[in-house]
Amino acid sequence: MLFTIALVLISAFLAAAVAGKIARLDGATYPAAFFRAATAFATVLTLAAAVATALATVIG
């Protein structure tokens, strides 16, 4: 379980870093790029929580 949590966090951090970098390459300011990165991070965590909830419901 700890490994899964670490994997989800690493994935969220990578998605945030990529989103921030793409935003900067697109010409966004630093605050805007940070906001996009934070949004991507929160989205990955929300998606992981939704999948975990669905699996918990199906498994039992």
Rosetta constraint file for C-alpha pairs under 8 A:
AtomPair CA 1 CA 5 HARMONIC 6.37 0.50
AtomPair CA 2 CA 6 HARMONIC 6.22 0.50
AtomPair CA 3 CA 7 HARMONIC 6.12 0.50
AtomPair CA 4 CA 8 HARMONIC 6.20 0.50
AtomPair CA 5 CA 9 HARMONIC 6.24 0.50
AtomPair CA 6 CA 10 HARMONIC 6.10 0.50
AtomPair CA 7 CA 11 HARMONIC 6.11 0.50
AtomPair CA 8 CA 12 HARMONIC 6.11 0.50
AtomPair CA 8 CA 44 HARMONIC 7.93 0.50
AtomPair CA 8 CA 45 HARMONIC 7.30 0.50
AtomPair CA 8 CA 48 HARMONIC 7.11 0.50
AtomPair CA 9 CA 13 HARMONIC 6.13 0.50
AtomPair CA 9 CA 45 HARMONIC 7.66 0.50
AtomPair CA 10 CA 14 HARMONIC 6.12 0.50
AtomPair CA 11 CA 15 HARMONIC 6.10 0.50
AtomPair CA 11 CA 44 HARMONIC 7.65 0.50
AtomPair CA 12 CA 16 HARMONIC 6.13 0.50
AtomPair CA 12 CA 40 HARMONIC 7.41 0.50
AtomPair CA 12 CA 41 HARMONIC 4.95 0.50
AtomPair CA 12 CA 42 HARMONIC 7.71 0.50
AtomPair CA 12 CA 44 HARMONIC 5.43 0.50
AtomPair CA 12 CA 45 HARMONIC 6.59 0.50
AtomPair CA 13 CA 17 HARMONIC 6.12 0.50
AtomPair CA 13 CA 41 HARMONIC 6.33 0.50
AtomPair CA 14 CA 18 HARMONIC 6.15 0.50
AtomPair CA 15 CA 19 HARMONIC 6.05 0.50
AtomPair CA 15 CA 37 HARMONIC 7.58 0.50
AtomPair CA 15 CA 40 HARMONIC 6.24 0.50
AtomPair CA 15 CA 41 HARMONIC 6.47 0.50
AtomPair CA 15 CA 44 HARMONIC 7.67 0.50
AtomPair CA 16 CA 20 HARMONIC 6.05 0.50
AtomPair CA 16 CA 36 HARMONIC 7.65 0.50
AtomPair CA 16 CA 37 HARMONIC 4.23 0.50
AtomPair CA 16 CA 38 HARMONIC 6.31 0.50
AtomPair CA 16 CA 39 HARMONIC 7.68 0.50
AtomPair CA 16 CA 40 HARMONIC 5.23 0.50
AtomPair CA 16 CA 41 HARMONIC 5.06 0.50
AtomPair CA 17 CA 21 HARMONIC 6.10 0.50
AtomPair CA 17 CA 37 HARMONIC 6.34 0.50
AtomPair CA 18 CA 22 HARMONIC 6.05 0.50
AtomPair CA 18 CA 37 HARMONIC 7.68 0.50
AtomPair CA 19 CA 23 HARMONIC 6.07 0.50
AtomPair CA 19 CA 33 HARMONIC 7.59 0.50
AtomPair CA 19 CA 36 HARMONIC 6.35 0.50
AtomPair CA 19 CA 37 HARMONIC 5.19 0.50
AtomPair CA 19 CA 40 HARMONIC 6.69 0.50
AtomPair CA 20 CA 24 HARMONIC 6.23 0.50
AtomPair CA 20 CA 33 HARMONIC 4.84 0.50
AtomPair CA 20 CA 34 HARMONIC 6.00 0.50
AtomPair CA 20 CA 36 HARMONIC 6.14 0.50
AtomPair CA 20 CA 37 HARMONIC 4.72 0.50
AtomPair CA 21 CA 25 HARMONIC 6.17 0.50
AtomPair CA 21 CA 33 HARMONIC 7.43 0.50
AtomPair CA 22 CA 26 HARMONIC 6.07 0.50
AtomPair CA 23 CA 27 HARMONIC 6.53 0.50
AtomPair CA 23 CA 28 HARMONIC 5.48 0.50
AtomPair CA 23 CA 32 HARMONIC 7.73 0.50
AtomPair CA 23 CA 33 HARMONIC 5.16 0.50
AtomPair CA 23 CA 36 HARMONIC 7.23 0.50
AtomPair CA 24 CA 28 HARMONIC 5.03 0.50
AtomPair CA 24 CA 29 HARMONIC 6.72 0.50
AtomPair CA 24 CA 30 HARMONIC 7.11 0.50
AtomPair CA 24 CA 33 HARMONIC 5.94 0.50
AtomPair CA 28 CA 32 HARMONIC 5.86 0.50
AtomPair CA 28 CA 33 HARMONIC 5.88 0.50
AtomPair CA 29 CA 33 HARMONIC 6.09 0.50
AtomPair CA 30 CA 34 HARMONIC 6.03 0.50
AtomPair CA 31 CA 35 HARMONIC 6.16 0.50
AtomPair CA 32 CA 36 HARMONIC 6.27 0.50
AtomPair CA 33 CA 37 HARMONIC 6.15 0.50
AtomPair CA 34 CA 38 HARMONIC 6.09 0.50
AtomPair CA 35 CA 39 HARMONIC 6.09 0.50
AtomPair CA 36 CA 40 HARMONIC 6.21 0.50
AtomPair CA 37 CA 41 HARMONIC 6.19 0.50
AtomPair CA 38 CA 42 HARMONIC 6.16 0.50
AtomPair CA 39 CA 43 HARMONIC 6.04 0.50
AtomPair CA 40 CA 44 HARMONIC 6.26 0.50
AtomPair CA 41 CA 45 HARMONIC 6.41 0.50
AtomPair CA 42 CA 46 HARMONIC 6.04 0.50
AtomPair CA 43 CA 47 HARMONIC 6.05 0.50
AtomPair CA 44 CA 48 HARMONIC 6.14 0.50
AtomPair CA 45 CA 49 HARMONIC 6.17 0.50
AtomPair CA 46 CA 50 HARMONIC 6.17 0.50
AtomPair CA 47 CA 51 HARMONIC 6.19 0.50
AtomPair CA 48 CA 52 HARMONIC 6.09 0.50
AtomPair CA 49 CA 53 HARMONIC 6.08 0.50
AtomPair CA 50 CA 54 HARMONIC 6.16 0.50
AtomPair CA 51 CA 55 HARMONIC 6.10 0.50
AtomPair CA 52 CA 56 HARMONIC 6.05 0.50
AtomPair CA 53 CA 57 HARMONIC 6.19 0.50
AtomPair CA 54 CA 58 HARMONIC 6.24 0.50
AtomPair CA 55 CA 59 HARMONIC 5.91 0.50
AtomPair CA 56 CA 60 HARMONIC 5.96 0.50
